[in-house]
């Protein structure tokens, strides 16, 4: 349930509503827009229905939210969520590009890649220090040593660091090095981990599980939001289907669907979505054209020597082509939008 306050409702009236909610042991979540304030209520449905809210001063109306994800819902937060990460705003009109290797392999490797991708147009640096691999014998990452190298790369280039967290126990240590926690597809429904990152205020890039429905994905985001962290970025990275010519099936339907349902930024990961470097630029273009607010891609100077995911890593030359393609798509969409607005079509 959400409570829509009247335009111009005072702080005292908002606090009175909040106190009424908390007096029943329920949790209020406040979303302040430019003109109105919306208060979401989290708790048992029967207790919510018994709340005498509509008669309180400043209340415009009380609306029941039918879908199970409340805080992630656009009904609760009509405006798009914007997330400030370093000097960059995620969720705005300019797409965000996150680039870097699948795995941090050495200090020199990550420093070189960070410098190159920044020069070519990346806004953030990705790199795995802890790697969830299908085989227990595959390279598992450098751990804290890799995180230190990522921190050095951030210091050298100014690029915020995005890296995957796999378990609750390492969160305090990782918090020292990381700007954005990535929750990988295999951990999308690791609820203790979702709650733990939710108790931080650090941005979270939440990847869709390989067999997850859109509702399950949004409910995973709800776990993070319900713990008080509003800084969630959703990332479509491909789902598992019967197709074998690509690693996964990149579900670009999800981009407009989720943007209709939710206020959270939506990114696309074409690297994992297709699993082959030759298709990544095409799917990155398609993702941006579908409305994605960002991309996360894997880049390696020598993909044939990469310790993980070399077959889906772009060279610097290919990454430059991707950035140029994204700029062209953004420009074309902007021009088309202007033409529609002025009737020139």
Secondary structure as GFF3:
##gff-version 3
##sequence-region A 1 345
A	DSSP	beta_strand	2	5	.	.	.	ID=ss1
A	DSSP	alpha_helix	11	23	.	.	.	ID=ss2
A	DSSP	beta_strand	27	32	.	.	.	ID=ss3
A	DSSP	beta_strand	37	42	.	.	.	ID=ss4
A	DSSP	alpha_helix	45	49	.	.	.	ID=ss5
A	DSSP	beta_strand	59	63	.	.	.	ID=ss6
A	DSSP	beta_strand	83	85	.	.	.	ID=ss7
A	DSSP	beta_strand	88	90	.	.	.	ID=ss8
A	DSSP	beta_strand	96	100	.	.	.	ID=ss9
A	DSSP	alpha_helix	107	120	.	.	.	ID=ss10
A	DSSP	beta_strand	124	126	.	.	.	ID=ss11
A	DSSP	alpha_helix	144	157	.	.	.	ID=ss12
A	DSSP	beta_strand	160	164	.	.	.	ID=ss13
A	DSSP	three_ten_helix	168	170	.	.	.	ID=ss14
A	DSSP	alpha_helix	171	174	.	.	.	ID=ss15
A	DSSP	beta_strand	180	183	.	.	.	ID=ss16
A	DSSP	three_ten_helix	185	187	.	.	.	ID=ss17
A	DSSP	alpha_helix	191	198	.	.	.	ID=ss18
A	DSSP	beta_strand	203	207	.	.	.	ID=ss19
A	DSSP	alpha_helix	214	226	.	.	.	ID=ss20
A	DSSP	beta_strand	232	236	.	.	.	ID=ss21
A	DSSP	alpha_helix	253	261	.	.	.	ID=ss22
A	DSSP	beta_strand	265	268	.	.	.	ID=ss23
A	DSSP	alpha_helix	270	274	.	.	.	ID=ss24
A	DSSP	alpha_helix	277	289	.	.	.	ID=ss25
A	DSSP	beta_strand	294	298	.	.	.	ID=ss26
A	DSSP	three_ten_helix	303	305	.	.	.	ID=ss27
A	DSSP	three_ten_helix	310	312	.	.	.	ID=ss28
A	DSSP	alpha_helix	316	342	.	.	.	ID=ss29
###
